[in-house]
Amino acid sequence: MNRLKFIVLLTLAGWGVFSLSGCRMVQTGKSQQAEQSMTGPKQAYFPQRDSVPYSSPAGNETKDKLQYTFPTPYQPVRLATHQITQGKREEGRSVRNVVLMIGDGMGLSQISAAWVANRGALNFDHFTHTGFSRTTAANRLITDSGAAGTAMATGQKTLYHSVGVDTLGNRLPSLATLAARKGLSTAVVVTCGLTDATPAAFCSGNADRSREEDIALGYLDCGVDFIFGGGRVQFTQRADGRNLLDEMAARGYQVATSWEATQPVTSGKLIAIFQEGQIPLAAQRGDLFRKASMKAISLLSRNPRGFFAMLEGSRIDDCGHQNDIPLLVNEVADFDQTIGEVLQWASNDGHTLVIVLADHETGGLTLLGGDLKTGFIQGHFSTKDHSGILVPVFAFGPGADNFTGVYENTAIFTKIAQLLELD
């Protein structure tokens, strides 16, 4: 009898554990679904809905998302010693141009993983000054890209899931807007849809970042000179029947839907929007982000008054949400190679400040092991969402010394506005 009671108790306990576990799984699933619905349009396009079908990068035939050997290591660019400034605003080295590069979801672990994968060398190593940024939203510890992008673009904290507006929903002028008012040239280059959170923070605004068609309307009056990204459907297949690309052309923009149409442009305003959804992942898009970034700098640098450019490696975040180390490493590697080309240009120019940072960390990545000789890495993710840790800030060029220390993400706006003397 006692044995029977024991068996019954074990059975009930087992069902209890199963039920509790099941409830926990259901609750987790709901919270993840809710969180994903709040993280906005990027998730809607990842990656099976891209125009280019998903495929694992070379060297990951096992499709193991937690380990990877990077098959194509690259050499970081070489900068001559005399070209590297120590970040002080010396006479003849004033800040005329600012390039703000955002690795969406890119924390120290993501950078470290790419460093091991590339055999212990990255273009990140060239930065002369480093700091840390806190990423909290106005109403949440764990931010989303909308609130984080708004803080950096406008200098004000806003509500989770809002973009380009204050906590009351009022539009805020961004660094791009203020730079244009001063007569500087401006650019926004991203690998996501243009109505996604980060580009929207610099070019538009809405209390709800999921209102993508409303956000697209903001581009009509944003005044940014060079706009590059995806998300064409929000401009041309709209519920109101309008074709915003035609309207932008009527306002003086050249409209390009391919690199072949973008490359010959030598002057004037341009919107290059290549995909219905996001720009494909690094394995499919190749060096497109690098080419678009350098095309923007080439065009903007013709303005003797200077320029402001925001360049985002948007899809690092997607790979963190997917907990996929192989895809993540390839995205960070592409971002780092773009950094290398930008740093080479900036070091030769002498008046350009380059800032690289993240809006937040995604995935809670931990690097568990690897091999610097072979480029093998192994890691673990603690979440499929964002985490609330500090993110690194890297700076190079005149004014770089302003970016050391620990500060709120709103200070990015304040520091850049002061260096460019924006009103």
Kinemage of the C-alpha trace (Angstrom):
@kinemage 1
@onewidth
@group {chain A} dominant
@subgroup {mainchain}
@vectorlist {calphas} color= white
{ca met a 1} P 0.000 0.000 0.000
{ca asn a 2} L 2.762 2.345 0.914
{ca arg a 3} L 4.434 1.482 -2.346
{ca leu a 4} L 1.234 2.187 -4.236
{ca lys a 5} L 0.876 5.562 -2.506
{ca phe a 6} L 4.458 6.322 -3.424
{ca ile a 7} L 3.825 5.507 -7.086
{ca val a 8} L 0.653 7.606 -7.107
{ca leu a 9} L 2.482 10.503 -5.490
{ca leu a 10} L 5.277 10.229 -8.035
{ca thr a 11} L 2.764 10.178 -10.845
{ca leu a 12} L 0.955 13.219 -9.508
{ca ala a 13} L 4.247 15.004 -8.955
{ca gly a 14} L 5.257 14.207 -12.489
{ca trp a 15} L 2.010 15.591 -13.825
{ca gly a 16} L 2.424 18.633 -11.615
{ca val a 17} L 5.920 19.298 -12.945
{ca phe a 18} L 4.692 18.705 -16.465
{ca ser a 19} L 1.757 21.057 -15.961
{ca leu a 20} L 3.879 23.737 -14.352
{ca ser a 21} L 6.457 23.382 -17.075
{ca gly a 22} L 3.720 23.507 -19.657
{ca cys a 23} L 2.269 26.633 -18.092
{ca arg a 24} L 5.710 28.176 -18.006
{ca met a 25} L 6.231 27.325 -21.648
{ca val a 26} L 2.873 28.799 -22.604
{ca gln a 27} L 3.545 31.973 -20.630
{ca thr a 28} L 7.014 32.257 -22.117
{ca gly a 29} L 5.580 31.812 -25.568
{ca lys a 30} L 2.996 34.505 -24.949
{ca ser a 31} L 5.530 36.930 -23.564
{ca gln a 32} L 7.827 36.280 -26.487
{ca gln a 33} L 4.997 36.797 -28.948
{ca ala a 34} L 4.021 40.019 -27.208
{ca glu a 35} L 7.622 41.197 -27.126
{ca gln a 36} L 8.105 40.310 -30.780
{ca ser a 37} L 4.957 42.192 -31.693
{ca met a 38} L 6.431 45.191 -29.880
{ca thr a 39} L 9.821 44.967 -31.538
{ca gly a 40} L 8.285 46.039 -34.797
{ca pro a 41} L 8.586 45.439 -38.514
{ca lys a 42} L 11.986 43.813 -38.643
{ca gln a 43} L 10.599 40.593 -37.289
{ca ala a 44} L 7.958 40.487 -39.995
{ca tyr a 45} L 10.575 40.145 -42.706
{ca phe a 46} L 13.130 37.768 -41.137
{ca pro a 47} L 14.548 35.867 -43.131
{ca gln a 48} L 12.181 33.451 -44.833
{ca arg a 49} L 10.204 36.415 -46.159
{ca asp a 50} L 13.185 38.071 -47.766
{ca ser a 51} L 13.233 38.160 -51.536
{ca val a 52} L 16.368 36.005 -51.388
{ca pro a 53} L 15.721 32.601 -49.758
{ca tyr a 54} L 17.458 31.827 -46.485
{ca ser a 55} L 20.616 29.732 -46.639
{ca ser a 56} L 23.274 29.066 -44.042
{ca pro a 57} L 26.604 30.780 -44.637
{ca ala a 58} L 29.516 28.742 -45.932
{ca gly a 59} L 31.167 26.663 -43.244
{ca asn a 60} L 27.929 25.953 -41.386
{ca glu a 61} L 26.610 22.939 -43.230
{ca thr a 62} L 25.672 21.340 -39.882
{ca lys a 63} L 23.240 24.227 -39.268
{ca asp a 64} L 24.302 24.314 -35.623
{ca lys a 65} L 23.304 27.803 -34.531
{ca leu a 66} L 25.514 27.848 -31.429
{ca gln a 67} L 28.899 27.144 -32.990
{ca tyr a 68} L 30.650 28.185 -36.151
{ca thr a 69} L 33.974 28.353 -37.956
{ca phe a 70} L 34.332 31.517 -40.015
{ca pro a 71} L 35.674 30.312 -43.387
{ca thr a 72} L 36.818 33.601 -44.935
{ca pro a 73} L 38.946 35.672 -42.526
{ca tyr a 74} L 39.920 39.130 -43.767
{ca gln a 75} L 42.691 41.561 -42.929
{ca pro a 76} L 41.706 44.789 -41.171
{ca val a 77} L 42.638 47.950 -43.016
{ca arg a 78} L 45.985 49.594 -42.297
{ca leu a 79} L 46.041 53.188 -41.157
{ca ala a 80} L 49.295 55.112 -41.329
{ca thr a 81} L 50.463 56.289 -37.904
{ca his a 82} L 50.488 59.929 -38.958
{ca gln a 83} L 46.857 59.649 -40.018
{ca ile a 84} L 45.559 58.609 -36.612
{ca thr a 85} L 44.543 61.581 -34.482
{ca gln a 86} L 44.248 61.271 -30.744
{ca gly a 87} L 40.745 62.681 -30.747
{ca lys a 88} L 41.468 66.249 -29.664
{ca arg a 89} L 40.095 69.280 -31.461
{ca glu a 90} L 43.441 70.704 -32.440
{ca glu a 91} L 43.795 73.621 -34.826
{ca gly a 92} L 43.234 72.347 -38.359
{ca arg a 93} L 41.534 69.223 -36.970
{ca ser a 94} L 38.095 70.610 -36.153
{ca val a 95} L 35.064 68.365 -36.562
{ca arg a 96} L 33.455 69.052 -39.917
{ca asn a 97} L 31.835 65.655 -40.546
{ca val a 98} L 30.332 62.993 -38.275
{ca val a 99} L 29.681 59.384 -39.241
{ca leu a 100} L 27.504 57.614 -36.670
{ca met a 101} L 27.551 53.841 -37.183
{ca ile a 102} L 25.011 51.767 -35.257
{ca gly a 103} L 25.292 48.005 -34.910
{ca asp a 104} L 21.716 47.139 -34.008
{ca gly a 105} L 21.762 44.624 -31.137
{ca met a 106} L 25.579 44.524 -31.092
{ca gly a 107} L 27.031 44.136 -27.607
{ca leu a 108} L 30.570 43.317 -26.503
{ca ser a 109} L 29.890 39.596 -26.847
{ca gln a 110} L 28.893 39.961 -30.486
{ca ile a 111} L 32.064 41.928 -31.201
{ca ser a 112} L 34.144 39.399 -29.256
{ca ala a 113} L 32.635 36.515 -31.216
{ca ala a 114} L 33.537 38.198 -34.499
{ca trp a 115} L 37.054 38.905 -33.190
{ca val a 116} L 37.661 35.228 -32.444
{ca ala a 117} L 36.058 34.154 -35.715
{ca asn a 118} L 38.335 36.487 -37.679
{ca arg a 119} L 41.404 35.038 -35.974
{ca gly a 120} L 41.908 37.827 -33.439
{ca ala a 121} L 41.795 40.953 -35.609
{ca leu a 122} L 39.075 43.503 -36.342
{ca asn a 123} L 38.883 47.057 -37.629
{ca phe a 124} L 37.415 47.873 -34.208
{ca asp a 125} L 41.023 47.716 -32.977
{ca his a 126} L 41.754 51.090 -34.634
{ca phe a 127} L 39.485 53.116 -32.352
{ca thr a 128} L 41.365 55.442 -30.043
{ca his a 129} L 38.613 56.147 -27.483
{ca thr a 130} L 35.920 53.965 -25.901
{ca gly a 131} L 33.000 54.473 -23.561
{ca phe a 132} L 29.741 52.858 -22.470
{ca ser a 133} L 26.130 53.854 -23.031
{ca arg a 134} L 23.068 53.039 -20.932
{ca thr a 135} L 20.106 52.022 -23.056
{ca thr a 136} L 16.967 52.264 -20.903
{ca ala a 137} L 13.720 53.606 -22.358
{ca ala a 138} L 11.645 56.225 -20.542
{ca asn a 139} L 9.269 53.584 -19.198
{ca arg a 140} L 11.213 50.301 -19.379
{ca leu a 141} L 14.566 48.954 -18.323
{ca ile a 142} L 14.811 46.820 -21.462
{ca thr a 143} L 14.508 49.082 -24.487
{ca asp a 144} L 13.518 48.490 -28.074
{ca ser a 145} L 15.194 49.991 -31.127
{ca gly a 146} L 12.528 52.694 -31.390
{ca ala a 147} L 13.143 54.203 -27.969
{ca ala a 148} L 16.903 53.660 -28.185
{ca gly a 149} L 17.160 55.146 -31.669
{ca thr a 150} L 15.087 58.138 -30.585
{ca ala a 151} L 17.378 58.802 -27.622
{ca met a 152} L 20.453 58.885 -29.851
{ca ala a 153} L 18.790 60.774 -32.705
{ca thr a 154} L 16.998 63.438 -30.638
{ca gly a 155} L 18.571 63.539 -27.177
{ca gln a 156} L 15.336 62.620 -25.381
{ca lys a 157} L 14.172 59.376 -23.817
{ca thr a 158} L 10.838 58.165 -25.081
{ca leu a 159} L 8.387 55.353 -24.468
{ca tyr a 160} L 9.036 51.775 -25.505
{ca his a 161} L 7.757 51.256 -29.065
{ca ser a 162} L 7.681 54.981 -29.862
{ca val a 163} L 10.000 56.457 -32.446
{ca gly a 164} L 11.084 60.042 -33.135
{ca val a 165} L 8.638 61.528 -30.615
{ca asp a 166} L 8.697 62.503 -26.943
{ca thr a 167} L 6.727 60.718 -24.219
{ca leu a 168} L 3.631 62.777 -25.135
{ca gly a 169} L 3.853 61.861 -28.818
{ca asn a 170} L 5.245 65.172 -30.080
{ca arg a 171} L 7.711 65.028 -32.978
{ca leu a 172} L 11.332 65.751 -32.128
{ca pro a 173} L 14.011 67.161 -34.439
{ca ser a 174} L 16.764 64.644 -35.100
{ca leu a 175} L 20.470 65.094 -35.721
{ca ala a 176} L 19.763 64.692 -39.437
{ca thr a 177} L 17.132 67.434 -39.331
{ca leu a 178} L 19.322 69.829 -37.369
{ca ala a 179} L 22.348 69.160 -39.575
{ca ala a 180} L 20.301 69.876 -42.707
{ca arg a 181} L 19.047 73.139 -41.192
{ca lys a 182} L 22.633 74.229 -40.721
{ca gly a 183} L 23.454 73.480 -44.347
{ca leu a 184} L 25.254 70.190 -43.816
{ca ser a 185} L 24.595 67.267 -46.142
{ca thr a 186} L 22.948 64.212 -44.587
{ca ala a 187} L 22.611 60.471 -45.175
{ca val a 188} L 20.804 57.491 -43.678
{ca val a 189} L 21.984 54.057 -44.841
{ca val a 190} L 20.469 50.885 -43.353
{ca thr a 191} L 20.071 47.195 -44.149
{ca cys a 192} L 16.490 47.048 -42.845
{ca gly a 193} L 13.294 48.640 -44.091
{ca leu a 194} L 13.313 52.441 -44.037
{ca thr a 195} L 10.185 52.430 -41.864
{ca asp a 196} L 11.968 50.343 -39.237
{ca ala a 197} L 12.847 51.857 -35.870
{ca thr a 198} L 16.349 53.270 -36.244
{ca pro a 199} L 15.987 55.016 -39.612
{ca ala a 200} L 12.547 56.235 -38.565
{ca ala a 201} L 14.061 57.905 -35.496
{ca phe a 202} L 16.287 60.006 -37.768
{ca cys a 203} L 13.792 60.647 -40.587
{ca ser a 204} L 10.262 60.441 -39.235
{ca gly a 205} L 8.310 59.859 -36.026
{ca asn a 206} L 5.277 58.145 -34.524
{ca ala a 207} L 4.044 57.158 -31.097
{ca asp a 208} L 3.636 53.609 -32.430
{ca arg a 209} L 6.506 52.261 -34.536
{ca ser a 210} L 4.241 49.602 -36.062
{ca arg a 211} L 2.397 52.288 -38.048
{ca glu a 212} L 4.788 51.870 -40.918
{ca glu a 213} L 2.755 53.584 -43.614
{ca asp a 214} L 2.443 56.686 -41.431
{ca ile a 215} L 6.189 56.571 -40.751
{ca ala a 216} L 6.885 56.378 -44.505
{ca leu a 217} L 5.056 59.707 -44.917
{ca gly a 218} L 7.732 61.349 -42.798
{ca tyr a 219} L 10.299 60.788 -45.528
{ca leu a 220} L 8.527 63.273 -47.778
{ca asp a 221} L 9.688 66.155 -45.596
{ca cys a 222} L 12.749 64.741 -43.825
{ca gly a 223} L 15.195 66.504 -46.163
{ca val a 224} L 17.876 63.802 -45.902
{ca asp a 225} L 20.044 63.917 -49.026
{ca phe a 226} L 21.014 60.240 -49.393
{ca ile a 227} L 18.537 57.585 -48.218
{ca phe a 228} L 19.316 53.895 -48.657
{ca gly a 229} L 17.461 50.811 -47.408
{ca gly a 230} L 14.582 48.428 -47.990
{ca gly a 231} L 10.873 48.454 -47.236
{ca arg a 232} L 9.570 49.614 -50.606
{ca val a 233} L 6.128 48.136 -49.949
{ca gln a 234} L 5.372 50.863 -47.391
{ca phe a 235} L 6.003 53.496 -50.057
{ca thr a 236} L 4.305 51.972 -53.086
{ca gln a 237} L 1.687 49.434 -51.965
{ca arg a 238} L -0.195 51.536 -49.492
{ca ala a 239} L -3.738 51.405 -48.176
{ca asp a 240} L -4.265 55.023 -49.245
{ca gly a 241} L -3.225 54.248 -52.833
{ca arg a 242} L -0.409 56.810 -52.846
{ca asn a 243} L 3.006 56.144 -54.359
{ca leu a 244} L 5.433 57.967 -52.112
{ca leu a 245} L 8.397 57.318 -54.385
{ca asp a 246} L 6.612 59.211 -57.157
{ca glu a 247} L 5.898 62.001 -54.688
{ca met a 248} L 9.540 62.115 -53.619
{ca ala a 249} L 10.592 62.295 -57.255
{ca ala a 250} L 8.239 65.263 -57.655
{ca arg a 251} L 10.057 66.890 -54.729
{ca gly a 252} L 13.410 66.584 -56.444
{ca tyr a 253} L 14.646 63.166 -55.358
{ca gln a 254} L 16.246 60.745 -57.745
{ca val a 255} L 14.719 57.301 -57.137
{ca ala a 256} L 16.779 54.134 -57.555
{ca thr a 257} L 15.636 50.537 -57.111
{ca ser a 258} L 18.950 48.830 -57.887
{ca trp a 259} L 22.659 49.351 -57.345
{ca glu a 260} L 23.101 49.821 -61.092
{ca ala a 261} L 20.778 52.819 -60.880
{ca thr a 262} L 22.434 54.143 -57.715
{ca gln a 263} L 26.081 53.966 -58.732
{ca pro a 264} L 26.048 56.601 -61.526
{ca val a 265} L 24.456 59.307 -59.335
{ca thr a 266} L 26.957 62.104 -58.695
{ca ser a 267} L 24.834 64.902 -57.236
{ca gly a 268} L 21.434 65.821 -55.895
{ca lys a 269} L 19.092 64.048 -53.502
{ca leu a 270} L 18.642 60.292 -53.812
{ca ile a 271} L 16.432 57.621 -52.289
{ca ala a 272} L 17.634 54.106 -53.106
{ca ile a 273} L 15.154 51.487 -51.961
{ca phe a 274} L 15.967 48.027 -53.269
{ca gln a 275} L 13.653 45.521 -51.591
{ca glu a 276} L 9.986 45.157 -50.754
{ca gly a 277} L 11.112 44.172 -47.242
{ca gln a 278} L 14.549 44.255 -45.697
{ca ile a 279} L 17.872 44.197 -47.493
{ca pro a 280} L 18.993 40.511 -47.455
{ca leu a 281} L 21.443 39.099 -44.948
{ca ala a 282} L 25.194 39.440 -45.457
{ca ala a 283} L 25.610 36.063 -47.142
{ca gln a 284} L 23.163 37.153 -49.864
{ca arg a 285} L 23.799 40.902 -50.155
{ca gly a 286} L 27.607 40.661 -50.350
{ca asp a 287} L 29.342 44.037 -50.004
{ca leu a 288} L 26.228 46.118 -50.722
{ca phe a 289} L 26.217 47.820 -47.309
{ca arg a 290} L 29.860 48.814 -47.737
{ca lys a 291} L 29.276 50.174 -51.230
{ca ala a 292} L 26.169 52.113 -50.180
{ca ser a 293} L 27.937 53.592 -47.135
{ca met a 294} L 30.930 54.754 -49.131
{ca lys a 295} L 28.686 56.066 -51.915
{ca ala a 296} L 26.907 58.190 -49.323
{ca ile a 297} L 30.171 59.552 -47.937
{ca ser a 298} L 31.487 60.245 -51.431
{ca leu a 299} L 28.426 62.326 -52.322
{ca leu a 300} L 28.109 64.101 -48.981
{ca ser a 301} L 31.779 65.035 -48.761
{ca arg a 302} L 31.375 67.420 -51.695
{ca asn a 303} L 29.668 69.851 -49.362
{ca pro a 304} L 32.404 72.149 -47.933
{ca arg a 305} L 30.208 72.856 -44.886
{ca gly a 306} L 30.360 69.214 -43.837
{ca phe a 307} L 27.968 66.306 -43.362
{ca phe a 308} L 26.240 63.972 -40.929
{ca ala a 309} L 25.709 60.320 -41.855
{ca met a 310} L 23.993 57.547 -39.926
{ca leu a 311} L 24.958 54.056 -41.125
{ca glu a 312} L 23.272 51.058 -39.501
{ca gly a 313} L 24.172 47.378 -39.602
{ca ser a 314} L 20.533 46.586 -38.941
{ca arg a 315} L 20.407 42.833 -39.213
{ca ile a 316} L 22.836 42.006 -36.426
{ca asp a 317} L 19.741 42.392 -34.262
{ca asp a 318} L 17.721 39.887 -36.298
{ca cys a 319} L 20.398 37.245 -35.896
{ca gly a 320} L 20.454 37.840 -32.148
{ca his a 321} L 16.688 37.371 -31.993
{ca gln a 322} L 17.141 34.126 -33.917
{ca asn a 323} L 19.973 33.003 -31.576
{ca asp a 324} L 22.048 32.162 -34.645
{ca ile a 325} L 25.812 32.580 -34.176
{ca pro a 326} L 26.804 31.794 -37.803
{ca leu a 327} L 24.487 34.435 -39.211
{ca leu a 328} L 25.439 36.844 -36.435
{ca val a 329} L 29.177 36.543 -37.062
{ca asn a 330} L 28.714 37.211 -40.765
{ca glu a 331} L 26.647 40.329 -40.036
{ca val a 332} L 29.188 41.709 -37.556
{ca ala a 333} L 32.039 40.884 -39.963
{ca asp a 334} L 30.307 42.836 -42.736
{ca phe a 335} L 29.733 45.732 -40.344
{ca asp a 336} L 33.383 45.646 -39.272
{ca gln a 337} L 34.604 45.671 -42.870
{ca thr a 338} L 32.399 48.692 -43.506
{ca ile a 339} L 33.953 50.324 -40.435
{ca gly a 340} L 37.371 49.692 -41.965
{ca glu a 341} L 36.538 51.512 -45.186
{ca val a 342} L 34.953 54.408 -43.303
{ca leu a 343} L 37.994 54.725 -41.007
{ca gln a 344} L 40.368 54.774 -43.968
{ca trp a 345} L 38.402 57.600 -45.534
{ca ala a 346} L 38.118 59.493 -42.258
{ca ser a 347} L 41.794 59.177 -41.397
{ca asn a 348} L 42.755 60.613 -44.765
{ca asp a 349} L 40.220 63.428 -44.422
{ca gly a 350} L 41.339 64.527 -40.960
{ca his a 351} L 38.120 66.402 -40.124
{ca thr a 352} L 35.777 63.437 -39.717
{ca leu a 353} L 34.665 61.944 -36.415
{ca val a 354} L 33.564 58.303 -36.581
{ca ile a 355} L 31.427 56.913 -33.759
{ca val a 356} L 30.423 53.250 -33.575
{ca leu a 357} L 27.971 51.945 -31.004
{ca ala a 358} L 24.892 49.805 -30.445
{ca asp a 359} L 21.338 50.801 -29.595
{ca his a 360} L 21.070 47.783 -27.259
{ca glu a 361} L 22.261 44.178 -26.982
{ca thr a 362} L 20.166 41.338 -28.390
{ca gly a 363} L 20.181 37.701 -27.360
{ca gly a 364} L 22.160 37.797 -24.135
{ca leu a 365} L 25.090 36.156 -25.920
{ca thr a 366} L 27.888 34.493 -23.955
{ca leu a 367} L 31.070 33.335 -25.678
{ca leu a 368} L 31.798 29.894 -24.206
{ca gly a 369} L 34.756 28.738 -26.251
{ca gly a 370} L 36.659 28.979 -29.484
{ca asp a 371} L 40.000 28.867 -31.259
{ca leu a 372} L 41.826 31.957 -32.508
{ca lys a 373} L 43.863 29.870 -34.944
{ca thr a 374} L 40.934 28.256 -36.706
{ca gly a 375} L 38.234 30.886 -36.178
{ca phe a 376} L 35.979 28.430 -34.350
{ca ile a 377} L 33.562 29.869 -31.801
{ca gln a 378} L 30.956 28.404 -29.495
{ca gly a 379} L 28.383 30.379 -27.560
{ca his a 380} L 25.089 30.457 -25.717
{ca phe a 381} L 22.114 32.826 -25.747
{ca ser a 382} L 20.052 33.585 -22.658
{ca thr a 383} L 17.087 35.178 -24.458
{ca lys a 384} L 15.548 35.718 -27.874
{ca asp a 385} L 14.881 39.337 -26.967
{ca his a 386} L 16.902 42.377 -25.901
{ca ser a 387} L 18.935 42.635 -22.729
{ca gly a 388} L 19.518 45.676 -20.538
{ca ile a 389} L 23.314 45.727 -20.340
{ca leu a 390} L 25.561 48.677 -21.137
{ca val a 391} L 26.716 48.819 -24.749
{ca pro a 392} L 30.140 49.949 -25.975
{ca val a 393} L 30.853 53.223 -27.763
{ca phe a 394} L 33.931 53.561 -29.993
{ca ala a 395} L 35.235 56.863 -31.379
{ca phe a 396} L 37.968 57.873 -33.837
{ca gly a 397} L 39.054 61.246 -35.153
{ca pro a 398} L 38.794 64.831 -33.906
{ca gly a 399} L 36.461 65.066 -30.937
{ca ala a 400} L 36.763 61.373 -30.077
{ca asp a 401} L 37.871 62.167 -26.530
{ca asn a 402} L 34.325 63.370 -25.788
{ca phe a 403} L 33.019 59.805 -25.928
{ca thr a 404} L 34.920 58.200 -23.057
{ca gly a 405} L 33.213 57.340 -19.782
{ca val a 406} L 29.751 56.026 -18.944
{ca tyr a 407} L 26.646 57.998 -19.935
{ca glu a 408} L 23.040 57.791 -21.080
{ca asn a 409} L 22.323 57.112 -24.744
{ca thr a 410} L 20.829 60.617 -24.984
{ca ala a 411} L 24.370 61.971 -24.545
{ca ile a 412} L 25.230 60.711 -28.040
{ca phe a 413} L 22.932 63.370 -29.461
{ca thr a 414} L 24.234 66.060 -27.108
{ca lys a 415} L 27.896 65.388 -27.845
{ca ile a 416} L 27.445 65.285 -31.624
{ca ala a 417} L 25.247 68.402 -31.628
{ca gln a 418} L 27.876 70.295 -29.669
{ca leu a 419} L 30.755 69.189 -31.895
{ca leu a 420} L 28.883 70.122 -35.077
{ca glu a 421} L 27.536 73.278 -33.388
{ca leu a 422} L 23.946 72.413 -34.236
{ca asp a 423} L 21.183 74.630 -32.826
